[in-house]
């Protein structure tokens, strides 16, 4: 799974019909130090995420399983909105996101 922050929404009026009814969000991926990593991806949203939310993203077959349609042409799915994160990196001070 990936950790990311929703930065926007995406609308596409012309798309594969299997994608009809799907909500798409733009997500900047984060590393485990809660710093933005390089990368922006489009993820279907199964968790009701909004702009500014920290989210869990699954990719590949796990994303399609979450969509309950293994034939849907998606590669990334938002599967959770994160309430808080606590890390302790090699004994350093604790990082926290809320």
MOPAC internal coordinates of N, CA, C and O (Angstrom, degrees):
PM7 1SCF
backbone

  N    0.0000 0     0.00 0     0.00 0    0    0    0
  C    1.4517 1     0.00 0     0.00 0    1    0    0
  C    1.5133 1   109.04 1     0.00 0    2    1    0
  O    1.2310 1   121.56 1   -24.35 1    3    2    1
  N    1.3031 1   114.61 1   155.65 1    3    2    1
  C    1.4543 1   122.31 1   176.93 1    5    3    2
  C    1.5215 1   109.20 1  -113.75 1    6    5    3
  O    1.2310 1   121.36 1   -23.00 1    7    6    5
  N    1.3206 1   115.00 1   157.00 1    7    6    5
  C    1.4501 1   122.37 1   173.94 1    9    7    6
  C    1.5209 1   105.97 1  -112.67 1   10    9    7
  O    1.2310 1   119.90 1   -45.30 1   11   10    9
  N    1.3211 1   117.80 1   134.70 1   11   10    9
  C    1.4572 1   120.28 1  -178.50 1   13   11   10
  C    1.5118 1   112.03 1  -153.38 1   14   13   11
  O    1.2310 1   121.50 1   -11.31 1   15   14   13
  N    1.3315 1   114.73 1   168.69 1   15   14   13
  C    1.4652 1   121.20 1   177.92 1   17   15   14
  C    1.5192 1   108.27 1  -118.19 1   18   17   15
  O    1.2310 1   120.77 1   -51.20 1   19   18   17
  N    1.3250 1   116.13 1   128.80 1   19   18   17
  C    1.4629 1   121.73 1   179.74 1   21   19   18
  C    1.5230 1   108.49 1   -71.40 1   22   21   19
  O    1.2310 1   121.13 1   -55.23 1   23   22   21
  N    1.3446 1   115.45 1   124.77 1   23   22   21
  C    1.4647 1   120.33 1  -178.32 1   25   23   22
  C    1.5216 1   112.96 1  -111.22 1   26   25   23
  O    1.2310 1   120.22 1   169.51 1   27   26   25
  N    1.3283 1   117.18 1   -10.49 1   27   26   25
  C    1.4555 1   118.81 1  -179.99 1   29   27   26
  C    1.5179 1   112.15 1   178.92 1   30   29   27
  O    1.2310 1   121.70 1     0.41 1   31   30   29
  N    1.3120 1   114.36 1  -179.59 1   31   30   29
  C    1.4670 1   121.96 1   178.93 1   33   31   30
  C    1.5187 1   108.98 1  -114.42 1   34   33   31
  O    1.2310 1   120.84 1   -18.78 1   35   34   33
  N    1.3113 1   116.00 1   161.22 1   35   34   33
  C    1.4539 1   121.38 1   178.70 1   37   35   34
  C    1.5205 1   108.42 1  -133.88 1   38   37   35
  O    1.2310 1   120.63 1   -47.06 1   39   38   37
  N    1.3192 1   116.39 1   132.94 1   39   38   37
  C    1.4634 1   121.67 1   175.99 1   41   39   38
  C    1.5090 1   108.52 1  -118.44 1   42   41   39
  O    1.2310 1   120.30 1   -41.77 1   43   42   41
  N    1.3148 1   117.03 1   138.23 1   43   42   41
  C    1.4616 1   122.75 1   175.65 1   45   43   42
  C    1.5218 1   107.21 1  -139.01 1   46   45   43
  O    1.2310 1   120.75 1   -68.40 1   47   46   45
  N    1.3222 1   116.17 1   111.60 1   47   46   45
  C    1.4641 1   118.90 1  -178.02 1   49   47   46
  C    1.5219 1   110.97 1   -78.69 1   50   49   47
  O    1.2310 1   119.99 1   150.61 1   51   50   49
  N    1.3331 1   117.62 1   -29.39 1   51   50   49
  C    1.4655 1   120.89 1   177.13 1   53   51   50
  C    1.5233 1   107.80 1  -108.56 1   54   53   51
  O    1.2310 1   120.63 1   -62.78 1   55   54   53
  N    1.3193 1   116.40 1   117.22 1   55   54   53
  C    1.4617 1   121.79 1  -177.32 1   57   55   54
  C    1.5195 1   109.23 1  -160.03 1   58   57   55
  O    1.2310 1   120.67 1    -8.88 1   59   58   57
  N    1.3065 1   116.33 1   171.12 1   59   58   57
  C    1.4597 1   122.17 1   175.07 1   61   59   58
  C    1.5270 1   107.68 1   -55.42 1   62   61   59
  O    1.2310 1   120.14 1   -45.74 1   63   62   61
  N    1.3109 1   117.34 1   134.26 1   63   62   61
  C    1.4719 1   120.76 1  -176.02 1   65   63   62
  C    1.5296 1   112.52 1   -61.44 1   66   65   63
  O    1.2310 1   119.78 1   157.03 1   67   66   65
  N    1.3294 1   118.03 1   -22.97 1   67   66   65
  C    1.4659 1   120.47 1   177.55 1   69   67   66
  C    1.5255 1   111.88 1   -67.29 1   70   69   67
  O    1.2310 1   120.22 1   163.09 1   71   70   69
  N    1.3363 1   117.18 1   -16.91 1   71   70   69
  C    1.4637 1   121.62 1  -179.72 1   73   71   70
  C    1.5304 1   112.84 1   -90.59 1   74   73   71
  O    1.2310 1   120.32 1   174.10 1   75   74   73
  N    1.3268 1   116.99 1    -5.90 1   75   74   73
  C    1.4698 1   119.86 1   179.62 1   77   75   74
  C    1.5216 1   110.18 1   -57.72 1   78   77   75
  O    1.2310 1   120.67 1   -46.22 1   79   78   77
  N    1.3151 1   116.32 1   133.78 1   79   78   77
  C    1.4547 1   122.11 1  -179.78 1   81   79   78
  C    1.5176 1   113.66 1    90.08 1   82   81   79
  O    1.2310 1   119.95 1   172.82 1   83   82   81
  N    1.3231 1   117.70 1    -7.18 1   83   82   81
  C    1.4678 1   120.62 1   179.15 1   85   83   82
  C    1.5212 1   110.50 1   -85.28 1   86   85   83
  O    1.2310 1   120.96 1   -36.75 1   87   86   85
  N    1.3288 1   115.77 1   143.25 1   87   86   85
  C    1.4599 1   122.82 1   175.71 1   89   87   86
  C    1.5252 1   106.91 1  -101.28 1   90   89   87
  O    1.2310 1   120.17 1   -47.68 1   91   90   89
  N    1.3244 1   117.28 1   132.32 1   91   90   89
  C    1.4588 1   121.58 1  -178.24 1   93   91   90
  C    1.5137 1   111.34 1  -116.16 1   94   93   91
  O    1.2310 1   120.88 1   -42.68 1   95   94   93
  N    1.3286 1   115.92 1   137.32 1   95   94   93
  C    1.4573 1   122.21 1  -179.06 1   97   95   94
  C    1.5313 1   109.49 1  -126.07 1   98   97   95
  O    1.2310 1   120.62 1   -31.17 1   99   98   97
  N    1.3323 1   116.43 1   148.83 1   99   98   97
  C    1.4616 1   122.33 1   172.23 1  101   99   98
  C    1.5234 1   107.07 1   -90.77 1  102  101   99
  O    1.2310 1   120.66 1   -50.54 1  103  102  101
  N    1.3318 1   116.35 1   129.46 1  103  102  101
  C    1.4621 1   121.04 1  -175.20 1  105  103  102
  C    1.5197 1   109.76 1  -129.64 1  106  105  103
  O    1.2310 1   120.73 1   -51.30 1  107  106  105
  N    1.3430 1   116.22 1   128.70 1  107  106  105
  C    1.4608 1   121.79 1   170.88 1  109  107  106
  C    1.5088 1   107.55 1   -91.32 1  110  109  107
  O    1.2310 1   120.56 1   -55.85 1  111  110  109
  N    1.3240 1   116.53 1   124.15 1  111  110  109
  C    1.4593 1   119.58 1  -178.48 1  113  111  110
  C    1.5242 1   110.54 1   -75.51 1  114  113  111
  O    1.2310 1   120.96 1   -29.85 1  115  114  113
  N    1.3264 1   115.76 1   150.15 1  115  114  113
  C    1.4659 1   123.23 1   179.81 1  117  115  114
  C    1.5108 1   108.63 1  -119.07 1  118  117  115
  O    1.2310 1   120.70 1   -25.83 1  119  118  117
  N    1.3274 1   116.27 1   154.17 1  119  118  117
  C    1.4619 1   119.24 1   172.00 1  121  119  118
  C    1.5216 1   108.57 1   -92.84 1  122  121  119
  O    1.2310 1   120.00 1    -0.77 1  123  122  121
  N    1.3134 1   117.61 1   179.23 1  123  122  121
  C    1.4636 1   120.54 1  -175.67 1  125  123  122
  C    1.5257 1   113.67 1   -74.81 1  126  125  123
  O    1.2310 1   119.72 1   174.91 1  127  126  125
  N    1.3390 1   118.14 1    -5.09 1  127  126  125
  C    1.4633 1   121.32 1   172.64 1  129  127  126
  C    1.5231 1   110.57 1   -88.99 1  130  129  127
  O    1.2310 1   121.00 1  -171.11 1  131  130  129
  N    1.3322 1   115.68 1     8.89 1  131  130  129
  C    1.4663 1   123.63 1  -178.29 1  133  131  130
  C    1.5163 1   111.43 1    60.41 1  134  133  131
  O    1.2310 1   121.12 1  -144.21 1  135  134  133
  N    1.3211 1   115.45 1    35.79 1  135  134  133
  C    1.4560 1   122.64 1   174.42 1  137  135  134
  C    1.5232 1   107.16 1  -111.86 1  138  137  135
  O    1.2310 1   120.83 1   -34.30 1  139  138  137
  N    1.3153 1   116.02 1   145.70 1  139  138  137
  C    1.4565 1   118.40 1   179.43 1  141  139  138
  C    1.5192 1   109.42 1   -66.99 1  142  141  139
  O    1.2310 1   120.52 1   -55.22 1  143  142  141
  N    1.2969 1   116.62 1   124.78 1  143  142  141
  C    1.4527 1   121.46 1   173.55 1  145  143  142
  C    1.5257 1   107.17 1   -87.71 1  146  145  143
  O    1.2310 1   120.65 1   -13.51 1  147  146  145
  N    1.3046 1   116.36 1   166.49 1  147  146  145
  C    1.4545 1   118.58 1   177.23 1  149  147  146
  C    1.5121 1   108.38 1   -73.14 1  150  149  147
  O    1.2310 1   120.84 1   -46.63 1  151  150  149
  N    1.2780 1   116.00 1   133.37 1  151  150  149
  C    1.4525 1   119.32 1   176.33 1  153  151  150
  C    1.5128 1   111.94 1   138.12 1  154  153  151
  O    1.2310 1   121.82 1   -42.83 1  155  154  153
  N    1.2924 1   114.13 1   137.17 1  155  154  153
  C    1.4571 1   122.61 1   176.11 1  157  155  154
  C    1.5200 1   105.40 1  -131.66 1  158  157  155
  O    1.2310 1   120.69 1   -47.81 1  159  158  157
  N    1.3145 1   116.29 1   132.19 1  159  158  157
  C    1.4550 1   118.05 1   178.40 1  161  159  158
  C    1.5115 1   110.43 1  -133.23 1  162  161  159
  O    1.2310 1   121.59 1   -20.04 1  163  162  161
  N    1.3117 1   114.57 1   159.96 1  163  162  161
  C    1.4523 1   122.14 1   174.62 1  165  163  162
  C    1.5226 1   106.54 1  -100.76 1  166  165  163
  O    1.2310 1   120.96 1   -53.62 1  167  166  165
  N    1.3217 1   115.76 1   126.38 1  167  166  165
  C    1.4635 1   120.44 1  -179.28 1  169  167  166
  C    1.5180 1   109.47 1  -128.23 1  170  169  167
  O    1.2310 1   121.03 1   -43.19 1  171  170  169
  N    1.3224 1   115.64 1   136.81 1  171  170  169
  C    1.4602 1   119.94 1   170.26 1  173  171  170
  C    1.5269 1   106.42 1   -68.23 1  174  173  171
  O    1.2310 1   120.29 1   -27.79 1  175  174  173
  N    1.3218 1   117.05 1   152.21 1  175  174  173
  C    1.4709 1   120.69 1  -175.22 1  177  175  174
  C    1.5187 1   110.50 1  -115.21 1  178  177  175
  O    1.2310 1   121.21 1   -60.51 1  179  178  177
  N    1.3293 1   115.28 1   119.49 1  179  178  177
  C    1.4583 1   121.55 1   178.64 1  181  179  178
  C    1.5227 1   110.84 1  -112.61 1  182  181  179
  O    1.2310 1   120.36 1  -172.63 1  183  182  181
  N    1.3524 1   116.91 1     7.37 1  183  182  181
  C    1.4570 1   120.01 1  -172.85 1  185  183  182
  C    1.5285 1   113.49 1  -124.32 1  186  185  183
  O    1.2310 1   119.95 1  -177.98 1  187  186  185
  N    1.3126 1   117.69 1     2.02 1  187  186  185
  C    1.4620 1   119.92 1  -179.87 1  189  187  186
  C    1.5174 1   113.46 1    72.58 1  190  189  187
  O    1.2310 1   120.35 1  -144.55 1  191  190  189
  N    1.3232 1   116.95 1    35.45 1  191  190  189
  C    1.4653 1   121.29 1  -178.94 1  193  191  190
  C    1.5249 1   111.10 1   -72.42 1  194  193  191
  O    1.2310 1   121.54 1   -23.01 1  195  194  193
  N    1.3227 1   114.65 1   156.99 1  195  194  193
  C    1.4548 1   121.23 1   176.92 1  197  195  194
  C    1.5165 1   110.21 1  -130.11 1  198  197  195
  O    1.2310 1   120.85 1   -10.68 1  199  198  197
  N    1.3116 1   115.98 1   169.32 1  199  198  197
  C    1.4588 1   121.50 1   179.25 1  201  199  198
  C    1.5251 1   109.16 1   -58.32 1  202  201  199
  O    1.2310 1   120.82 1   -47.96 1  203  202  201
  N    1.3345 1   116.04 1   132.04 1  203  202  201
  C    1.4515 1   122.24 1  -179.61 1  205  203  202
  C    1.5151 1   114.07 1    95.77 1  206  205  203
  O    1.2310 1   119.73 1   167.70 1  207  206  205
  N    1.3358 1   118.13 1   -12.30 1  207  206  205
  C    1.4637 1   121.21 1  -179.87 1  209  207  206
  C    1.5241 1   111.00 1   -75.40 1  210  209  207
  O    1.2310 1   121.21 1   -37.54 1  211  210  209
  N    1.3208 1   115.29 1   142.46 1  211  210  209
  C    1.4582 1   122.44 1   169.45 1  213  211  210
  C    1.5211 1   105.83 1   -86.90 1  214  213  211
  O    1.2310 1   120.32 1   -51.04 1  215  214  213
  N    1.3370 1   116.99 1   128.96 1  215  214  213
  C    1.4596 1   120.20 1  -171.01 1  217  215  214
  C    1.5243 1   112.30 1  -132.24 1  218  217  215
  O    1.2310 1   121.48 1   -21.56 1  219  218  217
  N    1.3428 1   114.77 1   158.44 1  219  218  217
  C    1.4613 1   123.66 1   170.67 1  221  219  218
  C    1.5165 1   107.59 1   -96.55 1  222  221  219
  O    1.2310 1   120.87 1   -46.19 1  223  222  221
  N    1.3213 1   115.94 1   133.81 1  223  222  221
  C    1.4601 1   121.24 1  -178.59 1  225  223  222
  C    1.5206 1   108.69 1  -124.56 1  226  225  223
  O    1.2310 1   120.82 1   -45.03 1  227  226  225
  N    1.3049 1   116.03 1   134.97 1  227  226  225
  C    1.4592 1   121.09 1   173.53 1  229  227  226
  C    1.5246 1   107.18 1  -114.21 1  230  229  227
  O    1.2310 1   121.00 1   -27.44 1  231  230  229
  N    1.3246 1   115.69 1   152.56 1  231  230  229
  C    1.4611 1   119.73 1  -175.52 1  233  231  230
  C    1.5245 1   111.50 1  -128.03 1  234  233  231
  O    1.2310 1   121.34 1   -14.44 1  235  234  233
  N    1.3183 1   115.04 1   165.56 1  235  234  233
  C    1.4616 1   121.70 1   175.70 1  237  235  234
  C    1.5185 1   113.02 1    67.38 1  238  237  235
  O    1.2310 1   121.06 1    39.62 1  239  238  237
  N    1.3209 1   115.58 1  -140.38 1  239  238  237
  C    1.4598 1   121.08 1  -177.14 1  241  239  238
  C    1.5256 1   111.68 1   -59.80 1  242  241  239
  O    1.2310 1   120.13 1   144.92 1  243  242  241
  N    1.3399 1   117.35 1   -35.08 1  243  242  241
  C    1.4649 1   120.15 1   178.55 1  245  243  242
  C    1.5325 1   110.98 1   -61.55 1  246  245  243
  O    1.2310 1   120.21 1   144.72 1  247  246  245
  N    1.3244 1   117.21 1   -35.28 1  247  246  245
  C    1.4761 1   120.85 1   177.22 1  249  247  246
  C    1.5179 1   110.35 1   -66.51 1  250  249  247
  O    1.2310 1   120.23 1   138.17 1  251  250  249
  N    1.3188 1   117.17 1   -41.83 1  251  250  249
  C    1.4670 1   120.77 1   179.94 1  253  251  250
  C    1.5250 1   111.56 1   -69.54 1  254  253  251
  O    1.2310 1   120.23 1   144.70 1  255  254  253
  N    1.3215 1   117.17 1   -35.30 1  255  254  253
  C    1.4628 1   120.32 1   176.16 1  257  255  254
  C    1.5265 1   109.64 1   -64.20 1  258  257  255
  O    1.2310 1   120.41 1   138.94 1  259  258  257
  N    1.3389 1   116.83 1   -41.06 1  259  258  257
  C    1.4569 1   120.72 1   178.36 1  261  259  258
  C    1.5277 1   111.29 1   -62.10 1  262  261  259
  O    1.2310 1   120.77 1   146.89 1  263  262  261
  N    1.3240 1   116.14 1   -33.11 1  263  262  261
  C    1.4709 1   121.11 1   178.55 1  265  263  262
  C    1.5240 1   111.53 1   -76.05 1  266  265  263
  O    1.2310 1   120.40 1   173.60 1  267  266  265
  N    1.3448 1   116.84 1    -6.40 1  267  266  265
  C    1.4599 1   123.28 1  -177.65 1  269  267  266
  C    1.5210 1   112.19 1    58.73 1  270  269  267
  O    1.2310 1   121.40 1  -149.14 1  271  270  269
  N    1.3481 1   114.92 1    30.86 1  271  270  269
  C    1.4547 1   120.70 1   177.58 1  273  271  270
  C    1.5211 1   107.19 1  -155.23 1  274  273  271
  O    1.2310 1   120.59 1   -82.78 1  275  274  273
  N    1.3212 1   116.49 1    97.22 1  275  274  273
  C    1.4564 1   120.22 1  -176.34 1  277  275  274
  C    1.5231 1   112.83 1   -68.79 1  278  277  275
  O    1.2310 1   120.05 1   172.08 1  279  278  277
  N    1.3367 1   117.51 1    -7.92 1  279  278  277
  C    1.4601 1   121.11 1   178.31 1  281  279  278
  C    1.5172 1   113.66 1   -96.25 1  282  281  279
  O    1.2310 1   119.70 1   179.90 1  283  282  281
  N    1.3244 1   118.18 1    -0.10 1  283  282  281
  C    1.4607 1   121.11 1  -178.55 1  285  283  282
  C    1.5372 1   109.91 1   -75.55 1  286  285  283
  O    1.2310 1   119.74 1   -43.49 1  287  286  285
  N    1.3168 1   118.10 1   136.51 1  287  286  285
  C    1.4618 1   120.57 1  -176.37 1  289  287  286
  C    1.5350 1   113.35 1   -84.65 1  290  289  287
  O    1.2310 1   120.44 1  -113.52 1  291  290  289
  N    1.3243 1   116.77 1    66.48 1  291  290  289
  C    1.4600 1   120.98 1   175.14 1  293  291  290
  C    1.5219 1   108.96 1  -123.38 1  294  293  291
  O    1.2310 1   120.97 1   -25.59 1  295  294  293
  N    1.3278 1   115.76 1   154.41 1  295  294  293
  C    1.4552 1   120.73 1   178.43 1  297  295  294
  C    1.5224 1   112.42 1  -120.30 1  298  297  295
  O    1.2310 1   119.73 1   169.40 1  299  298  297
  N    1.3297 1   118.11 1   -10.60 1  299  298  297
  C    1.4618 1   120.78 1  -179.45 1  301  299  298
  C    1.5226 1   109.33 1  -143.59 1  302  301  299
  O    1.2310 1   120.91 1   -42.24 1  303  302  301
  N    1.3392 1   115.86 1   137.76 1  303  302  301
  C    1.4609 1   121.64 1  -179.80 1  305  303  302
  C    1.5228 1   109.65 1  -136.60 1  306  305  303
  O    1.2310 1   120.60 1   -48.49 1  307  306  305
  N    1.3186 1   116.47 1   131.51 1  307  306  305
  C    1.4599 1   121.19 1   171.68 1  309  307  306
  C    1.5175 1   106.43 1   -77.16 1  310  309  307
  O    1.2310 1   120.84 1   -59.84 1  311  310  309
  N    1.3341 1   116.00 1   120.16 1  311  310  309
  C    1.4594 1   120.37 1  -175.68 1  313  311  310
  C    1.5260 1   112.77 1  -114.57 1  314  313  311
  O    1.2310 1   119.95 1   176.45 1  315  314  313
  N    1.3310 1   117.70 1    -3.55 1  315  314  313
  C    1.4534 1   119.64 1   178.81 1  317  315  314
  C    1.5137 1   112.01 1  -166.53 1  318  317  315
  O    1.2310 1   120.85 1   -30.89 1  319  318  317
  N    1.3200 1   115.99 1   149.11 1  319  318  317
  C    1.4636 1   122.88 1   173.29 1  321  319  318
  C    1.5200 1   106.37 1  -104.75 1  322  321  319
  O    1.2310 1   120.59 1   -55.81 1  323  322  321
  N    1.3316 1   116.48 1   124.19 1  323  322  321
  C    1.4622 1   122.88 1  -173.71 1  325  323  322
  C    1.5269 1   110.11 1   -82.29 1  326  325  323
  O    1.2310 1   120.74 1   -49.38 1  327  326  325
  N    1.3326 1   116.19 1   130.62 1  327  326  325
  C    1.4625 1   121.44 1   176.52 1  329  327  326
  C    1.5193 1   111.32 1   -84.99 1  330  329  327
  O    1.2310 1   120.16 1   135.93 1  331  330  329
  N    1.3241 1   117.31 1   -44.07 1  331  330  329
  C    1.4622 1   120.65 1   177.90 1  333  331  330
  C    1.5146 1   109.66 1  -159.45 1  334  333  331
  O    1.2310 1   121.13 1   -21.77 1  335  334  333
  N    1.3376 1   115.45 1   158.23 1  335  334  333
  C    1.4537 1   122.78 1   179.30 1  337  335  334
  C    1.5215 1   107.33 1  -136.68 1  338  337  335
  O    1.2310 1   120.90 1   -44.23 1  339  338  337
  N    1.3154 1   115.89 1   135.77 1  339  338  337
  C    1.4567 1   120.65 1   173.56 1  341  339  338
  C    1.5188 1   107.40 1  -127.39 1  342  341  339
  O    1.2310 1   120.33 1   -47.60 1  343  342  341
  N    1.3239 1   116.98 1   132.40 1  343  342  341
  C    1.4560 1   120.75 1   177.72 1  345  343  342
  C    1.5204 1   109.47 1  -130.87 1  346  345  343
  O    1.2310 1   120.98 1   -24.70 1  347  346  345
  N    1.3104 1   115.72 1   155.30 1  347  346  345
  C    1.4433 1   122.03 1   173.56 1  349  347  346
  C    1.5169 1   105.55 1  -136.61 1  350  349  347
  O    1.2310 1   120.82 1   -81.38 1  351  350  349
  N    1.3231 1   116.04 1    98.62 1  351  350  349
  C    1.4579 1   121.91 1  -173.96 1  353  351  350
  C    1.5198 1   111.40 1   -89.44 1  354  353  351
  O    1.2310 1   120.55 1   -77.13 1  355  354  353
  N    1.3290 1   116.55 1   102.87 1  355  354  353
  C    1.4699 1   123.54 1   174.43 1  357  355  354
  C    1.5192 1   112.56 1    51.12 1  358  357  355
  O    1.2310 1   120.49 1  -135.87 1  359  358  357
  N    1.3092 1   116.67 1    44.13 1  359  358  357
  C    1.4535 1   120.31 1   175.76 1  361  359  358
  C    1.5170 1   115.01 1    81.30 1  362  361  359
  O    1.2310 1   119.95 1  -179.52 1  363  362  361
  N    1.3319 1   117.70 1     0.48 1  363  362  361
  C    1.4616 1   119.26 1   179.10 1  365  363  362
  C    1.5222 1   109.84 1   -76.28 1  366  365  363
  O    1.2310 1   120.63 1    -3.20 1  367  366  365
  N    1.3046 1   116.39 1   176.80 1  367  366  365
  C    1.4568 1   120.19 1   178.49 1  369  367  366
  C    1.5118 1   110.07 1   -58.20 1  370  369  367
  O    1.2310 1   121.60 1   -30.82 1  371  370  369
  N    1.3046 1   114.54 1   149.18 1  371  370  369
  C    1.4635 1   120.34 1  -177.38 1  373  371  370
  C    1.5174 1   110.28 1   -72.97 1  374  373  371
  O    1.2310 1   120.74 1   -46.97 1  375  374  373
  N    1.3273 1   116.19 1   133.03 1  375  374  373
  C    1.4730 1   122.73 1   173.98 1  377  375  374
  C    1.5165 1   106.95 1   -96.64 1  378  377  375
  O    1.2310 1   120.68 1   -36.51 1  379  378  377
  N    1.3110 1   116.30 1   143.49 1  379  378  377
  C    1.4603 1   119.15 1  -179.87 1  381  379  378
  C    1.5107 1   109.89 1  -142.56 1  382  381  379
  O    1.2310 1   120.75 1   -39.27 1  383  382  381
  N    1.3187 1   116.18 1   140.73 1  383  382  381
  C    1.4529 1   122.53 1   174.78 1  385  383  382
  C    1.5066 1   107.66 1  -126.30 1  386  385  383
  O    1.2310 1   120.18 1   -50.12 1  387  386  385
  N    1.2936 1   117.26 1   129.88 1  387  386  385
  C    1.4738 1   121.61 1   175.02 1  389  387  386
  C    1.5086 1   108.82 1  -135.91 1  390  389  387
  O    1.2310 1   120.10 1   180.00 1  391  390  389

